[in-house]
Structure formats: C-alpha cells, structure tokens
Amino acid sequence: MVTTLRRSLSSPLQWITLATTALLVSPVAYITFLAFHGNAAVWRRLWTTRLPELLWNTVALAMSVSALTFVVGFSLAWLVVRYEFPGRRIWEWALVLPLAMPTYVLAYVYAHLFGMGGPVDQWWHSVFGPDARTPAPQSFTGVSIIMALDTFPFVYLLARGALLTLNVSYEEVARVCGVPPWQTVWRVTLPLIRPAVVAGLALVVLYVISDFGAISLLRYQTLTYAVYQQMTGRYDQTAAGILSVLLVVMALLFLVMERWFRRRSRFYQTSGRYKTIQRRHCGPVGAWAITGLATLVCGIAFGLPAAMLLYWSVAAVDQGALDTRFIGFVWNSAFLSCMAASCAIVVGLPLAYLASRRPTRLNLACLQAAYAGYALPGPVAALAVLALFTAFVPFLYGSVVILIVAYVIHFLPAGLQSLEPAIQQVTPNLEEAGRTLGLRTRETLWLITLPLIRNGFVAGWVLMFLQTMKELPATLLLRPVGFDTLAIRVWLEASEEYYQLAAPSALLIVVLSLPALLLLVSRDWRTA
Amino acid sequence: MEPRIGTWSPPSAFGEPAAGQEVILQLRNVSCGYETGRAAVSDISFSVRHGEVLCLLGPSGCGKTTILRAIAGFEPVTHGSISLSGQVVSSPNVLIPAEERHVGMVFQEYALFPHLRVGHNIAFGLRRVPRAQRNAVVEDLLKLIGLTGLERRYPHELSGGQQQRVALARALAPQPVLLLLDEPFSNLDPDMATRMRQDLHDLLKRTKTTAILVTHDHDEAFAMADRIAVLNHGRLEQFDVPEVIYHTPSTPFVADFVGHADFLPGMARGERICTEIGEFPNLKRLADGANVVVMIRPDDIHVVPDKTGNAHVVGRQFKGSENLYTVQLPSGQVLHSSEGSLHIFPVGTAVSLRILATHTVLFPTAENRDGPT
C-alpha cells in the first residue's frame, strides 16, 4: 500500500462533510438571497408599517425577561451555593425543572387560569368587585413573567456553576480590606462571575427572541411571530425573508456575545480554587424564608402547571381522550423525532470527527456552519427549507422529508454539543495504538473510536429526539396535511381554548422532557 | 597542581554492541517535514541490531518523538529511508501503514483502551490467533509483568505503574520485531519510575526484545540503553554507547545535556593545553596559541583544603550521597566538584584543586567554533 491510509479514508469523509455543510447552509443562504433581491418596495413597506413596532416589542421583551431572570436566577443560585438549609440538595435540582415545561404549555395553562371566566378571574371578581380587571397574561408584563419563569434556570445553572468554582479568597481579601459583606457581592463576587451570568442571559435572550409557542398563544407581536404570520396569513415569502434575516442577525449577535463571554469565563476560572466554600448554616427563620422562596418559584413555574395538567388530563381521559387518534399523534411524534435524531447523528458525526482529527480551516468552518442552526428560530428554519424546496424540488413539498431536513438544521447544534466533546476526549493515541496492534483504518473506527464515543452519541441522540418532540413552529408550517404531532395538538387545542383536551399531550411532552433535562444538567453538574 | 592525566577508552565489551547480530532497523538520512505540533528532524542515520535497546535522548522539541512516530508509520518522511528487517517501509514515496509493520508501541499516556478489560487490552493485537493460544499468551504476559489475576479489571481501576505494565504487555503480545517506547516513565512518580526502569530493563533483556526508548532524562538513558542517540534541534549530535557519551561527548551540547559540565578556557602550547588550573594534553594537535575550552565534570575535580590555595568555596549543595561544591578561581571562573557526603568545608574555605580526569575533552571556543579544530 503506497499512499497514506489516513488520507484515503479522509477523502470520502471530506466530501460527505462538504456536502452536508452545503445542505445545512443553502436554505439560509437562499432566504438571504430572497430578502436582498426582492422588491425594494417590500423593505420600505415593512419599515413604514410593522418593523419599528416589531423590533421594539422584541427588544423590550428580551430586556425585561433578562432583568427578571437575572434577579431570580442569580439570587437562587447564591442561596443554594452559600447557605445550608434542609432539603438544599433537592431544591438544587428542582429549580431546573421549569426547563422541562415548553413555553407554549406554560402559556396555555396561565392563559386559561387568568383568562376570562377562569378560576383566577372568578376569584378576582369576588374579591375586588365585578369591575376589577384581572392581570392579563397577554399583557407585556404577563408575557415577560411567563417567559422569565420558563428561562430563569439558564441563569441559575450558569451562575451556580460559576459560584461553585469561584475562589473564595477574593471575597475574603475584600472583607479584610474593610468592605462590608453586602458591598462585597456587588464589587467582587458579581464582577468575577459576570461572564457566566452574561452567558446565561444571552441564552435567555436567544430563547425569547426565537420563541414561537408562548408568543403565539398569548398573541404578543415579535419578529418570530411576524415571520409565521407573513408565511401563513399573507403568503409573502419575501417579507418573511426580510424579517427572518433581521431576526437571524439579532440572534447571531447574542450568540457571538455568549461565545465570547464563555471563552472569557474559561480564562477567569484558571485561577483555580484554593479554598472550598463554607456553606453558612441558617437558622429556622432563614431556612423557612429560603424554602418559601424556592417553593414559590418552583411552584408557579413548574408545580402548579404540572398539577393542572394532571388534573385536566384525568378529566380528559374520563371523556375518552386516549383514543386511537391520540395514539396516532404519539406515533407521529415518535416517528418524526426518531428520524430527525438519527439523520442528525449521521450528518453530524463526520463533521465532528473531521473537525477534531483534521482541524483544517475548511473542516472547522464546516463545523461552525453547522452550529449556525442555533441562530435560526423555528419559523425561520421552516421558511428557509420551504423556500428552497419549493424552488428546486417542489415535489417534496408536503412530505415528511422537508420536515426532517428542517429539524436537522435546527437541532444539529444541540447534538453536536454532545458529539464534539465525546470525540475530542478520545485521544488519537488510542487509534494509533490500535494501528500498531494490526488494525486497519476501518477496523479502528469500529473497534475503538465508535465504542468510545457511544455515550456522547446516545446523549446527543436523546437530546435531539426530545427537542424534536417539543418542536412547534417548523412542524406547524411544514407538516403534511393532517399529520399532527403531540406538540401540534397542544397548540391547536389550546388556541381553541379546549384546555382539557390539550392536557394529555402536554403532560406527555413534559414527562418525556425530563430525561433530556437530566442529561443536560448532569453534564453541566460535571463541568461545574 | 599537576593534573594526573591518562587516556580513556571505552570498555571493550561495549565496542560494537552485539556485533554480528542482524540489523533490525536502519535509518538512512531521514528527514521529516515540519507540521504543526511536531518538531522537524533532518538527516538522521542510525541502525539498531537484534536484542539491542536504543535510547533517543534530547530536550523537548528536539524531534525524538517525531523519529519514533516515523518509525511506527505515523509520520511520512520527506527525505531518506527507513528499513525494517531489510525492507524499506518509509521513504518519500513509500509509506507502509502502521498495522503492517509489526512494530509495538507504548505511548506516553499508555493509551489503554478504556472500554476494554486488562485481558482484552493485552489480547487486542492477537485477534487472528486461536482463542486457546490467545488466552495462554495473555496468561504468560500477565505473569511476566506480575499482574496475574487482574485481567478482569478496567484500566481506570489500575495504578499508574500497573497501567504502564499492561501497555507494555499489550505491545509485546503480538511479538513485534521492534518495540517503541515514548517517554514510558514520565507519568510515574520518581521512586516508581526507578523501580519500573529496572524491571523494564530486565524484561527487555530476558525476552531479547529490540527496543527504542525516547526520553529526556539522561539517567534513564544511561540505565536502560545499550546505545544512545543524542538529538538537538532535529539533528543527531552523537550516537554511541552510554560511557562514551558521558566521558567523551562530541559537542558542548551533549557534554552539558548528559550531566553537569564546566567549560574552562585554555590555550594550546605545543603538546599541552594551558588553563588556569593546570595543563592538559593537546590531543587534537591544535596550533600554538589556539583558544579552546576544556570540559570538566564535577567528579573529575577534588577540592583539598589548603591555606595557600587561591581558589575558594563559594557554595555547597548537600545531595545526600554527595556534596556538590561550587569553587571560584581567582579569575572569577566557577567550577564544580563532587565530594563525599562527609567531606564538609564551610563556604569561604581556601582550597586547591586536584584534577582526576582520565581523559580530556576539548571544544573550540565560541569565536572559532565554526572553523576547523
């Protein structure tokens, strides 16, 4: 054998990588092309009519949710890291649970509870008189609170991790220099963990500006919702394209910021931990206060909605909601999620492998391009795939294929985050050891590399499976006629205010999201 | 102060190690190109005979690991050729893949497969051997490395030394023609490393294994090697038996790298080289007036307390089995001397020096180093 085996292996892989990257990038490139080559009048019309309001709504919501999540997330992280109270370990976990609740489920539960004729509405009128106005979940404040309840765990998780690895000596130095404890938090602790907190906030913002479920159920106008409306109401792909491009630029800005701060946070943590944290024992009053706060936050973000879902589900099951149609929805969801996760693994593996083993500029760029799916809100991914497919392969429109392509683009980054470290942890030495013991390249792959990355593999698959299960906007826009999934049922029933009928599907989604959450958090726990 | 000077020649037993034995590995003018993270090497030639242990010695970044990887088949060569058992395996247009070279390798971090038990790790290179025979080989190797009964363990359940021995057994199992070891002791604590060094040396000799060992530690190289190749900046500085490398290094770099060395300036006068502490033979037949430096090792100098002596002790480092003295001459030149553990002289003592060198090593001075000597 004359040529390098390594080279002969990598060339087909190289081609596969380039082809998949092209597939991942082309839809976005195509809508960008549409947006800039469309009629200039469309730009002008959008700018004079809807755009200022949409931009303002989106930014204002992002800001208010950030403020709320910062207060809730940071204070809870501080309490569980610095204080010892009964049940602390349980609360540390429980505070992450709201992530298992898709925004549209939370929105629909509270829209019903506070809605006209709902339980809170009736109670409110009996207390404040018939003319009093119930606080509306559809208002700016209402939407902000609901989004914040769903996203504060991002800030909580990252702040907690940073506080745990923080070198306590810095704070002690401040105290020795005569700074009172309260000021120490502001002048020393917060600046030190700022990278982690900002990274958490960037995730929150990214989540808020790309959310479709809660926003659409609460009828709050943001850019993401507008993209959906342009596509379904007006069938105006150019306008939708323009809005999408703005949205992607906005998302990219926050993504870059998040990355930048994450790199900084690595730098900050190099100082190491010279002293472990001493948790302060708090007296009965303090313990009650902390437990009360944690219960309140967990209760309204997870406990109460989960209880309502359970209660309604029981009622719905009594009415015969678990019929063959329901089983059909479950099957559709499972089938789509399975296909999407498997395809994404097949597509993602060569990308991650090449980027780690042959980190040329080209391969790294391909990997980065795959991560760009992060900056694509669901409706935008759907629009991009739809526009490209109707232009070039129109016969695939209305098939499951188009839906799976959109899922892969949208969720591949989540999978890559498990695959990439898994491959990087396998040192090339192990593969080389296999070669010196007589293995051929392909045997090395089967006997050494794949068994070793299996865990990262499975984690990535499960994460993508469950994310697809919850996915709403792309499914809504691209599904074949009459092909309903669990998420679609929740949204449709909730839109029609059949809150009981929506409950079994919603409950199933929440229950299925728990393992994904467990995976995500345990990975975070380990790194922290 | 008349130095006692003799001539030293390597013990005859080491003249040409295992002469007449078959040459296993031959490198002819090998160069490897520079790649990110790998040092380049150029024009390396040496050969290894059957049963011989060769050490590639040099500072980090000198290219010793690159040579090892080129022999294993992981680095292409840009110039020259590598032959294994008489067959060319690497040259600019030939690259036999690693799995067809029958070369065993022990990696610096051992690279034990974390998903396989000890027994399966050792048996990994024996997949084409019948099961009964395979089990017997694993059993024998476990006994050889003293880990009988641990074949059901996973690598993470072993200590560093045990992992290293398993890696060694795994590399030996397919009976490679040549064993490559990349800094095998660098991840062990010093006590452990000393013991493993002895064990490994015995094992290699007992199994008559031909081996190349990469290290940056000259003690390790002296303890293990039949012959040593000293490398610097990708070039071969000297290739010889350990005794010659230590006593008659061919370059100042080798002199300094394989042990403590002082360089004393001197000038040629007829048959002699005159220095501040006495005269040495002009072995290189340098012309009168030529400037040279004389290499002196601490064990070549004795200090003797002498009220009339013009040298002074300026420092003492107690090392347990010896005292390392720093002595300053009137000119300011500093030399080192190794004395017995009980010979203690306070700093400031006036001393005279007694030279015990049985051999003289001369190097050209920096200004005429490039010229002929």
Interface residues (C-beta under 8 A of the other chain):
Chain A: M1 V2 T3 T4 L5 T427 N429 L430 E432 A433 G434 R435 T436 L437 G438 L439 R440 T441 I448 P451 L452
Chain B: A72 G73 F74 P76 N93 V94 L95 I96 P97 A98 E99 E100 R101 H102 V103 G104 M105 F107 Q108 E109 A111 F113 P114 H115 F124 G125 R127 R128 R170 A171 P174 P176 L180
